[in-house]
Amino acid sequence: MSSKRGPQMLHRMYHWDPAGALEATRRLERVQANVILPGHGPALHMPVSEALKTLRG
């Protein structure tokens, strides 16, 4: 379990193609939302565009 807070990808062991998983997030770029409800962890109160910038470094 990571101690990092905020947007993050699951550990690489959960993806057979980690680069492809990150690339798939591009589908979310046009979503206009300010609350993200992930499958695990607390709700994120930030624009999707900002969360994606964090994921991509």
PyMOL Python script that loads the backbone (N, CA, C, O; Angstrom):
from pymol import cmd

cmd.read_pdbstr("""\
ATOM      1  N   MET A   1       0.836  -1.186   0.000  1.00  0.00           N
ATOM      2  CA  MET A   1       0.000   0.000   0.000  1.00  0.00           C
ATOM      3  C   MET A   1       0.873   1.238   0.000  1.00  0.00           C
ATOM      4  O   MET A   1       1.851   1.317   0.744  1.00  0.00           O
ATOM      5  N   SER A   2       0.525   2.199  -0.828  1.00  0.00           N
ATOM      6  CA  SER A   2       1.300   3.422  -0.947  1.00  0.00           C
ATOM      7  C   SER A   2       0.888   4.428   0.120  1.00  0.00           C
ATOM      8  O   SER A   2      -0.283   4.511   0.489  1.00  0.00           O
ATOM      9  N   SER A   3       1.849   5.182   0.605  1.00  0.00           N
ATOM     10  CA  SER A   3       1.538   6.263   1.540  1.00  0.00           C
ATOM     11  C   SER A   3       1.303   7.575   0.794  1.00  0.00           C
ATOM     12  O   SER A   3       0.975   8.592   1.405  1.00  0.00           O
ATOM     13  N   LYS A   4       1.470   7.549  -0.510  1.00  0.00           N
ATOM     14  CA  LYS A   4       1.234   8.721  -1.342  1.00  0.00           C
ATOM     15  C   LYS A   4      -0.256   9.045  -1.362  1.00  0.00           C
ATOM     16  O   LYS A   4      -1.088   8.141  -1.434  1.00  0.00           O
ATOM     17  N   ARG A   5      -0.595  10.325  -1.298  1.00  0.00           N
ATOM     18  CA  ARG A   5      -1.981  10.758  -1.343  1.00  0.00           C
ATOM     19  C   ARG A   5      -2.255  11.405  -2.690  1.00  0.00           C
ATOM     20  O   ARG A   5      -1.345  11.919  -3.340  1.00  0.00           O
ATOM     21  N   GLY A   6      -3.501  11.377  -3.100  1.00  0.00           N
ATOM     22  CA  GLY A   6      -3.894  12.007  -4.348  1.00  0.00           C
ATOM     23  C   GLY A   6      -3.917  11.020  -5.502  1.00  0.00           C
ATOM     24  O   GLY A   6      -3.791   9.813  -5.297  1.00  0.00           O
ATOM     25  N   PRO A   7      -4.079  11.534  -6.718  1.00  0.00           N
ATOM     26  CA  PRO A   7      -4.196  10.673  -7.893  1.00  0.00           C
ATOM     27  C   PRO A   7      -2.948   9.821  -8.099  1.00  0.00           C
ATOM     28  O   PRO A   7      -1.824  10.314  -8.002  1.00  0.00           O
ATOM     29  N   GLN A   8      -3.157   8.544  -8.383  1.00  0.00           N
ATOM     30  CA  GLN A   8      -2.036   7.651  -8.668  1.00  0.00           C
ATOM     31  C   GLN A   8      -2.548   6.409  -9.373  1.00  0.00           C
ATOM     32  O   GLN A   8      -3.699   6.010  -9.199  1.00  0.00           O
ATOM     33  N   MET A   9      -1.705   5.819 -10.149  1.00  0.00           N
ATOM     34  CA  MET A   9      -2.028   4.567 -10.825  1.00  0.00           C
ATOM     35  C   MET A   9      -1.841   3.431  -9.834  1.00  0.00           C
ATOM     36  O   MET A   9      -1.083   3.549  -8.872  1.00  0.00           O
ATOM     37  N   LEU A  10      -2.546   2.323 -10.081  1.00  0.00           N
ATOM     38  CA  LEU A  10      -2.306   1.132  -9.283  1.00  0.00           C
ATOM     39  C   LEU A  10      -0.876   0.650  -9.517  1.00  0.00           C
ATOM     40  O   LEU A  10      -0.259   0.994 -10.525  1.00  0.00           O
ATOM     41  N   HIS A  11      -0.362  -0.130  -8.605  1.00  0.00           N
ATOM     42  CA  HIS A  11       0.987  -0.681  -8.731  1.00  0.00           C
ATOM     43  C   HIS A  11       1.118  -1.420 -10.069  1.00  0.00           C
ATOM     44  O   HIS A  11       0.154  -2.013 -10.553  1.00  0.00           O
ATOM     45  N   ARG A  12       2.304  -1.379 -10.654  1.00  0.00           N
ATOM     46  CA  ARG A  12       2.552  -2.003 -11.962  1.00  0.00           C
ATOM     47  C   ARG A  12       2.163  -3.479 -12.013  1.00  0.00           C
ATOM     48  O   ARG A  12       1.810  -3.991 -13.076  1.00  0.00           O
ATOM     49  N   MET A  13       2.223  -4.153 -10.890  1.00  0.00           N
ATOM     50  CA  MET A  13       1.897  -5.583 -10.903  1.00  0.00           C
ATOM     51  C   MET A  13       0.426  -5.840 -11.264  1.00  0.00           C
ATOM     52  O   MET A  13       0.059  -6.972 -11.577  1.00  0.00           O
ATOM     53  N   TYR A  14      -0.403  -4.814 -11.224  1.00  0.00           N
ATOM     54  CA  TYR A  14      -1.815  -4.972 -11.569  1.00  0.00           C
ATOM     55  C   TYR A  14      -2.108  -4.695 -13.043  1.00  0.00           C
ATOM     56  O   TYR A  14      -3.255  -4.804 -13.477  1.00  0.00           O
ATOM     57  N   HIS A  15      -1.090  -4.342 -13.806  1.00  0.00           N
ATOM     58  CA  HIS A  15      -1.256  -4.033 -15.227  1.00  0.00           C
ATOM     59  C   HIS A  15      -0.337  -4.925 -16.049  1.00  0.00           C
ATOM     60  O   HIS A  15       0.852  -5.016 -15.744  1.00  0.00           O
ATOM     61  N   TRP A  16      -0.852  -5.588 -17.084  1.00  0.00           N
ATOM     62  CA  TRP A  16       0.039  -6.333 -17.974  1.00  0.00           C
ATOM     63  C   TRP A  16       0.720  -5.356 -18.926  1.00  0.00           C
ATOM     64  O   TRP A  16       1.743  -5.684 -19.527  1.00  0.00           O
ATOM     65  N   ASP A  17       0.152  -4.148 -19.066  1.00  0.00           N
ATOM     66  CA  ASP A  17       0.728  -3.111 -19.934  1.00  0.00           C
ATOM     67  C   ASP A  17       0.626  -1.754 -19.215  1.00  0.00           C
ATOM     68  O   ASP A  17      -0.282  -0.976 -19.507  1.00  0.00           O
ATOM     69  N   PRO A  18       1.544  -1.462 -18.281  1.00  0.00           N
ATOM     70  CA  PRO A  18       1.457  -0.214 -17.515  1.00  0.00           C
ATOM     71  C   PRO A  18       1.428   1.039 -18.385  1.00  0.00           C
ATOM     72  O   PRO A  18       0.690   1.978 -18.088  1.00  0.00           O
ATOM     73  N   ALA A  19       2.221   1.065 -19.454  1.00  0.00           N
ATOM     74  CA  ALA A  19       2.219   2.246 -20.335  1.00  0.00           C
ATOM     75  C   ALA A  19       0.862   2.387 -21.022  1.00  0.00           C
ATOM     76  O   ALA A  19       0.356   3.499 -21.178  1.00  0.00           O
ATOM     77  N   GLY A  20       0.278   1.274 -21.428  1.00  0.00           N
ATOM     78  CA  GLY A  20      -1.042   1.306 -22.053  1.00  0.00           C
ATOM     79  C   GLY A  20      -2.117   1.756 -21.079  1.00  0.00           C
ATOM     80  O   GLY A  20      -3.047   2.466 -21.461  1.00  0.00           O
ATOM     81  N   ALA A  21      -1.996   1.348 -19.828  1.00  0.00           N
ATOM     82  CA  ALA A  21      -2.962   1.762 -18.803  1.00  0.00           C
ATOM     83  C   ALA A  21      -2.914   3.270 -18.609  1.00  0.00           C
ATOM     84  O   ALA A  21      -3.953   3.922 -18.510  1.00  0.00           O
ATOM     85  N   LEU A  22      -1.714   3.821 -18.555  1.00  0.00           N
ATOM     86  CA  LEU A  22      -1.576   5.269 -18.414  1.00  0.00           C
ATOM     87  C   LEU A  22      -2.098   5.978 -19.665  1.00  0.00           C
ATOM     88  O   LEU A  22      -2.774   7.001 -19.556  1.00  0.00           O
ATOM     89  N   GLU A  23      -1.798   5.456 -20.827  1.00  0.00           N
ATOM     90  CA  GLU A  23      -2.276   6.038 -22.083  1.00  0.00           C
ATOM     91  C   GLU A  23      -3.809   6.039 -22.132  1.00  0.00           C
ATOM     92  O   GLU A  23      -4.412   6.964 -22.678  1.00  0.00           O
ATOM     93  N   ALA A  24      -4.429   5.021 -21.572  1.00  0.00           N
ATOM     94  CA  ALA A  24      -5.897   4.925 -21.573  1.00  0.00           C
ATOM     95  C   ALA A  24      -6.542   6.081 -20.823  1.00  0.00           C
ATOM     96  O   ALA A  24      -7.705   6.399 -21.070  1.00  0.00           O
ATOM     97  N   THR A  25      -5.813   6.715 -19.912  1.00  0.00           N
ATOM     98  CA  THR A  25      -6.384   7.846 -19.181  1.00  0.00           C
ATOM     99  C   THR A  25      -6.668   9.034 -20.098  1.00  0.00           C
ATOM    100  O   THR A  25      -7.428   9.927 -19.724  1.00  0.00           O
ATOM    101  N   ARG A  26      -6.075   9.060 -21.288  1.00  0.00           N
ATOM    102  CA  ARG A  26      -6.334  10.155 -22.232  1.00  0.00           C
ATOM    103  C   ARG A  26      -7.817  10.234 -22.618  1.00  0.00           C
ATOM    104  O   ARG A  26      -8.302  11.295 -23.010  1.00  0.00           O
ATOM    105  N   ARG A  27      -8.521   9.127 -22.509  1.00  0.00           N
ATOM    106  CA  ARG A  27      -9.958   9.118 -22.808  1.00  0.00           C
ATOM    107  C   ARG A  27     -10.741  10.014 -21.849  1.00  0.00           C
ATOM    108  O   ARG A  27     -11.861  10.428 -22.149  1.00  0.00           O
ATOM    109  N   LEU A  28     -10.151  10.305 -20.712  1.00  0.00           N
ATOM    110  CA  LEU A  28     -10.833  11.109 -19.697  1.00  0.00           C
ATOM    111  C   LEU A  28     -10.550  12.607 -19.826  1.00  0.00           C
ATOM    112  O   LEU A  28     -11.142  13.403 -19.097  1.00  0.00           O
ATOM    113  N   GLU A  29      -9.662  13.007 -20.731  1.00  0.00           N
ATOM    114  CA  GLU A  29      -9.228  14.397 -20.806  1.00  0.00           C
ATOM    115  C   GLU A  29     -10.363  15.401 -20.991  1.00  0.00           C
ATOM    116  O   GLU A  29     -10.273  16.521 -20.488  1.00  0.00           O
ATOM    117  N   ARG A  30     -11.425  15.028 -21.700  1.00  0.00           N
ATOM    118  CA  ARG A  30     -12.516  15.972 -21.963  1.00  0.00           C
ATOM    119  C   ARG A  30     -13.620  15.932 -20.921  1.00  0.00           C
ATOM    120  O   ARG A  30     -14.602  16.666 -21.038  1.00  0.00           O
ATOM    121  N   VAL A  31     -13.480  15.093 -19.907  1.00  0.00           N
ATOM    122  CA  VAL A  31     -14.507  15.023 -18.861  1.00  0.00           C
ATOM    123  C   VAL A  31     -14.443  16.292 -18.016  1.00  0.00           C
ATOM    124  O   VAL A  31     -13.385  16.655 -17.502  1.00  0.00           O
ATOM    125  N   GLN A  32     -15.577  16.953 -17.881  1.00  0.00           N
ATOM    126  CA  GLN A  32     -15.663  18.181 -17.089  1.00  0.00           C
ATOM    127  C   GLN A  32     -16.262  17.832 -15.726  1.00  0.00           C
ATOM    128  O   GLN A  32     -17.475  17.926 -15.538  1.00  0.00           O
ATOM    129  N   ALA A  33     -15.426  17.437 -14.792  1.00  0.00           N
ATOM    130  CA  ALA A  33     -15.881  17.087 -13.444  1.00  0.00           C
ATOM    131  C   ALA A  33     -14.869  17.601 -12.434  1.00  0.00           C
ATOM    132  O   ALA A  33     -13.678  17.710 -12.727  1.00  0.00           O
ATOM    133  N   ASN A  34     -15.357  17.915 -11.244  1.00  0.00           N
ATOM    134  CA  ASN A  34     -14.489  18.403 -10.174  1.00  0.00           C
ATOM    135  C   ASN A  34     -14.468  17.486  -8.963  1.00  0.00           C
ATOM    136  O   ASN A  34     -13.818  17.787  -7.962  1.00  0.00           O
ATOM    137  N   VAL A  35     -15.175  16.372  -9.054  1.00  0.00           N
ATOM    138  CA  VAL A  35     -15.145  15.354  -8.002  1.00  0.00           C
ATOM    139  C   VAL A  35     -14.933  14.010  -8.687  1.00  0.00           C
ATOM    140  O   VAL A  35     -15.662  13.652  -9.612  1.00  0.00           O
ATOM    141  N   ILE A  36     -13.935  13.274  -8.226  1.00  0.00           N
ATOM    142  CA  ILE A  36     -13.610  11.966  -8.793  1.00  0.00           C
ATOM    143  C   ILE A  36     -13.839  10.931  -7.701  1.00  0.00           C
ATOM    144  O   ILE A  36     -13.311  11.049  -6.595  1.00  0.00           O
ATOM    145  N   LEU A  37     -14.631   9.919  -8.025  1.00  0.00           N
ATOM    146  CA  LEU A  37     -14.918   8.852  -7.067  1.00  0.00           C
ATOM    147  C   LEU A  37     -14.216   7.579  -7.528  1.00  0.00           C
ATOM    148  O   LEU A  37     -14.776   6.814  -8.314  1.00  0.00           O
ATOM    149  N   PRO A  38     -12.984   7.344  -7.043  1.00  0.00           N
ATOM    150  CA  PRO A  38     -12.233   6.160  -7.472  1.00  0.00           C
ATOM    151  C   PRO A  38     -12.815   4.889  -6.860  1.00  0.00           C
ATOM    152  O   PRO A  38     -13.607   4.945  -5.919  1.00  0.00           O
ATOM    153  N   GLY A  39     -12.423   3.776  -7.392  1.00  0.00           N
ATOM    154  CA  GLY A  39     -12.878   2.497  -6.846  1.00  0.00           C
ATOM    155  C   GLY A  39     -12.291   2.208  -5.476  1.00  0.00           C
ATOM    156  O   GLY A  39     -12.870   1.450  -4.699  1.00  0.00           O
ATOM    157  N   HIS A  40     -11.155   2.802  -5.177  1.00  0.00           N
ATOM    158  CA  HIS A  40     -10.495   2.626  -3.879  1.00  0.00           C
ATOM    159  C   HIS A  40     -10.038   3.992  -3.408  1.00  0.00           C
ATOM    160  O   HIS A  40      -9.640   4.829  -4.217  1.00  0.00           O
ATOM    161  N   GLY A  41     -10.090   4.218  -2.131  1.00  0.00           N
ATOM    162  CA  GLY A  41      -9.621   5.475  -1.561  1.00  0.00           C
ATOM    163  C   GLY A  41     -10.712   6.529  -1.498  1.00  0.00           C
ATOM    164  O   GLY A  41     -11.834   6.313  -1.955  1.00  0.00           O
ATOM    165  N   PRO A  42     -10.361   7.678  -0.923  1.00  0.00           N
ATOM    166  CA  PRO A  42     -11.350   8.745  -0.740  1.00  0.00           C
ATOM    167  C   PRO A  42     -11.647   9.484  -2.046  1.00  0.00           C
ATOM    168  O   PRO A  42     -10.899   9.393  -3.020  1.00  0.00           O
ATOM    169  N   ALA A  43     -12.756  10.213  -2.034  1.00  0.00           N
ATOM    170  CA  ALA A  43     -13.116  11.062  -3.174  1.00  0.00           C
ATOM    171  C   ALA A  43     -12.035  12.121  -3.364  1.00  0.00           C
ATOM    172  O   ALA A  43     -11.455  12.621  -2.400  1.00  0.00           O
ATOM    173  N   LEU A  44     -11.779  12.448  -4.619  1.00  0.00           N
ATOM    174  CA  LEU A  44     -10.825  13.511  -4.946  1.00  0.00           C
ATOM    175  C   LEU A  44     -11.621  14.729  -5.384  1.00  0.00           C
ATOM    176  O   LEU A  44     -12.429  14.646  -6.309  1.00  0.00           O
ATOM    177  N   HIS A  45     -11.399  15.845  -4.734  1.00  0.00           N
ATOM    178  CA  HIS A  45     -12.085  17.086  -5.079  1.00  0.00           C
ATOM    179  C   HIS A  45     -11.117  17.960  -5.871  1.00  0.00           C
ATOM    180  O   HIS A  45     -10.451  18.841  -5.327  1.00  0.00           O
ATOM    181  N   MET A  46     -11.063  17.686  -7.166  1.00  0.00           N
ATOM    182  CA  MET A  46     -10.173  18.419  -8.073  1.00  0.00           C
ATOM    183  C   MET A  46     -10.640  18.164  -9.494  1.00  0.00           C
ATOM    184  O   MET A  46     -11.282  17.146  -9.751  1.00  0.00           O
ATOM    185  N   PRO A  47     -10.338  19.056 -10.422  1.00  0.00           N
ATOM    186  CA  PRO A  47     -10.708  18.810 -11.817  1.00  0.00           C
ATOM    187  C   PRO A  47     -10.001  17.568 -12.364  1.00  0.00           C
ATOM    188  O   PRO A  47      -8.856  17.286 -12.011  1.00  0.00           O
ATOM    189  N   VAL A  48     -10.689  16.844 -13.219  1.00  0.00           N
ATOM    190  CA  VAL A  48     -10.108  15.650 -13.834  1.00  0.00           C
ATOM    191  C   VAL A  48      -8.800  16.007 -14.536  1.00  0.00           C
ATOM    192  O   VAL A  48      -7.832  15.249 -14.470  1.00  0.00           O
ATOM    193  N   SER A  49      -8.769  17.153 -15.206  1.00  0.00           N
ATOM    194  CA  SER A  49      -7.548  17.555 -15.927  1.00  0.00           C
ATOM    195  C   SER A  49      -6.346  17.666 -14.991  1.00  0.00           C
ATOM    196  O   SER A  49      -5.233  17.296 -15.365  1.00  0.00           O
ATOM    197  N   GLU A  50      -6.562  18.173 -13.780  1.00  0.00           N
ATOM    198  CA  GLU A  50      -5.463  18.278 -12.803  1.00  0.00           C
ATOM    199  C   GLU A  50      -5.035  16.897 -12.300  1.00  0.00           C
ATOM    200  O   GLU A  50      -3.845  16.644 -12.110  1.00  0.00           O
ATOM    201  N   ALA A  51      -5.990  16.019 -12.088  1.00  0.00           N
ATOM    202  CA  ALA A  51      -5.659  14.661 -11.655  1.00  0.00           C
ATOM    203  C   ALA A  51      -4.823  13.952 -12.721  1.00  0.00           C
ATOM    204  O   ALA A  51      -3.864  13.253 -12.395  1.00  0.00           O
ATOM    205  N   LEU A  52      -5.181  14.131 -13.984  1.00  0.00           N
ATOM    206  CA  LEU A  52      -4.422  13.493 -15.061  1.00  0.00           C
ATOM    207  C   LEU A  52      -3.005  14.041 -15.165  1.00  0.00           C
ATOM    208  O   LEU A  52      -2.073  13.288 -15.444  1.00  0.00           O
ATOM    209  N   LYS A  53      -2.828  15.344 -14.944  1.00  0.00           N
ATOM    210  CA  LYS A  53      -1.476  15.923 -14.946  1.00  0.00           C
ATOM    211  C   LYS A  53      -0.626  15.290 -13.854  1.00  0.00           C
ATOM    212  O   LYS A  53       0.558  15.024 -14.057  1.00  0.00           O
ATOM    213  N   THR A  54      -1.229  15.051 -12.701  1.00  0.00           N
ATOM    214  CA  THR A  54      -0.504  14.422 -11.591  1.00  0.00           C
ATOM    215  C   THR A  54      -0.088  13.006 -11.939  1.00  0.00           C
ATOM    216  O   THR A  54       1.027  12.589 -11.628  1.00  0.00           O
ATOM    217  N   LEU A  55      -0.986  12.259 -12.587  1.00  0.00           N
ATOM    218  CA  LEU A  55      -0.669  10.880 -12.971  1.00  0.00           C
ATOM    219  C   LEU A  55       0.496  10.816 -13.949  1.00  0.00           C
ATOM    220  O   LEU A  55       1.348   9.932 -13.863  1.00  0.00           O
ATOM    221  N   ARG A  56       0.521  11.747 -14.860  1.00  0.00           N
ATOM    222  CA  ARG A  56       1.509  11.704 -15.950  1.00  0.00           C
ATOM    223  C   ARG A  56       2.816  12.370 -15.582  1.00  0.00           C
ATOM    224  O   ARG A  56       3.779  12.312 -16.346  1.00  0.00           O
ATOM    225  N   GLY A  57       2.861  12.997 -14.431  1.00  0.00           N
ATOM    226  CA  GLY A  57       4.101  13.602 -13.965  1.00  0.00           C
ATOM    227  C   GLY A  57       4.402  14.830 -14.672  1.00  0.00           C
ATOM    228  O   GLY A  57       5.419  15.467 -14.397  1.00  0.00           O
TER     229      GLY A  57
END
""", "prot")
cmd.dss("prot")
cmd.show_as("cartoon", "prot")
cmd.util.cbc("prot")
cmd.orient("prot")
